[in-house]
């Protein structure tokens, strides 16, 4: 780390070199005092500071100050404590501290003859206002979502969690560009083993920059094991984050990302939704519906292919003629493959094309994939119906990081069923369950509280129990790492 020089001109040149003489780096020179004049420079990046605050809280107090002050070894401290009026003040001793402060939108005050700098907090970052949640809509729950500004998100959560035990540990990550992240937890409630593991993995992370929270999510995974399911949960809902913190989990927020990463990420979390805690409707059934939907969206295509290929002659003739046999060009297996491929392309295209063209593309796809393919006897009508049902079932879990696992498992079991039949499906399912049993999210078994079985945690697993009991229960996670 380079120290700050006592010569003002050298410090200014060093800062200019650090920012490659960019025109955004503004420098305001001042002369303070009547008898013992001090030469000062204010340095800031114009686009990310509050210039009105600089004028009223720094420049005016410095120029109007006419009292006697000791210009000695404590001059920098005296200026920061008696003249500058900003709420946040820090004293810097290294050039790196100055550059980091400038990038955060603060103003640096340098005094000629003193090897220290004053950092005045004057940041004014542009940000969007709080808006309604888009990707995780709920019929009866909170409406506000997170924003891209880290401090705004923490402030929003502090307004919801009224306790001094709510902690936000902040740090900067990145060698080339530093990005602020915060580890959130409630002291006395958080699982200490989970918190320690999250900290260890984040401190171990060595990267040049952080653009997305996905980098943090991948740091919590074991690449050799966690290639299918996500070991964390991502959400833009403050109420989901709040509930997770009260459950003893840890949340990581990344500056510039409107999503929070919840750890540990467990399988039972994909069955839960915020509105279940605000109404009685579905408290005993909706999670079972989601679990059954998860199973069906994987096995429906496979079951149809297996029956059509291996058991067509063992079912009633009229049923076989209606559901299976026909003179279609593609077999049920290849019909499924083609339809899933086309629907994947359609789903990806809809999110990328202009909104004005979505209706046209959807209509075109409906004609091409639906009526035309069936009328031309390329695919069987039942195949099209089953693919549509499969996709509808998968929508219940798509916002819970389960889209990729369900798509992968669906294709995998489709191939297994086509070549190995029912025995291959049974073996594949057994391997899948064993694989899920050995998964760990920051040391916590992925299938807890199912495996290992913990009956005390079942009051909020497959059904939502009484809110008073859930509220007063103490959550903990088994750690086997």
Number of C-alpha atoms within 10 A of each C-alpha: 8 10 14 22 21 16 14 19 13 13 21 17 12 17 18 17 11 13 13 10 12 11 10 12 16 15 17 11 13 16 14 19 17 11 7 12 11 15 15 18 20 21 22 29 22 19 15 18 22 19 17 11 16 22 12 14 18 21 20 14 16 21 13 11 14 11 7 10 13 10 13 10 11 10 17 19 16 15 18 21 12 12 18 22 20 17 9 12 17 14 17 20 16 16 20 16 19 26 16 14 21 25 16 21 21 27 29 25 26 29 25 17 15 17 19 23 25 22 24 26 22 27 23 16 12 10 11 8 11 15 11 14 17 12 12 16 16 14 10 12 17 17 17 16 21 24 21 18 19 19 14 16 24 18 11 17 18 16 10 12 17 9 11 9 12 18 15 17 11 13 13 16 19 14 12 10 14 17 18 17 23 20 19 25 26 21 16 10 17 22 21 17 16 23 20 11 16 24 12 13 14 18 12 10 13 10 13 11 14 22 12 14 20 16 14 20 19 14 16 26 20 14 10 6 13 18 11 15 20 22 27 26 23 23 21 21 24 22 19 18 24 19 14 19 23 19 21 24 26 25 24 24 26 28 22 18 19 20 25 25 22 23 25 27 26 23 23 17 17 20 20 22 16 18 17 20 16 13 11 10 11 14 20 14 12 18 21 16 16 20 16 12 20 21 15 18 23 24 20 17 24 27 18 22 26 22 20 20 17 15 13 17 11 9 12 9 12 10 11 17 12 12 15 21 16 13 10 17 14 14 20 26 20 15 20 24 16 15 18 20 11 14 16 12 11 14 11 11 14 15 10 9 11 9 10 8 10 15 11 11 15 15 11 12 16 13 13 12 18 16 14 14 18 18 12 11 15 16 26 25 18 15 22 21 11 16 20 14 16 21 15 12 20 21 16 18 18 16 16 20 18 21 15 13 15 20 16 14 18 22 18 15 23 26 18 20 27 23 14 15 21 17 11 16 22 14 12 17 14 12 12 12 11 11 13 19 16 13 20 24 24 27 18 21 26 25 21 20 19 17 12 12 11 12 10 11 17 15 15 17 19 21 18 20 15 12 13 8 11 15 11 8 13 13 15 16 21 15 14 9 11
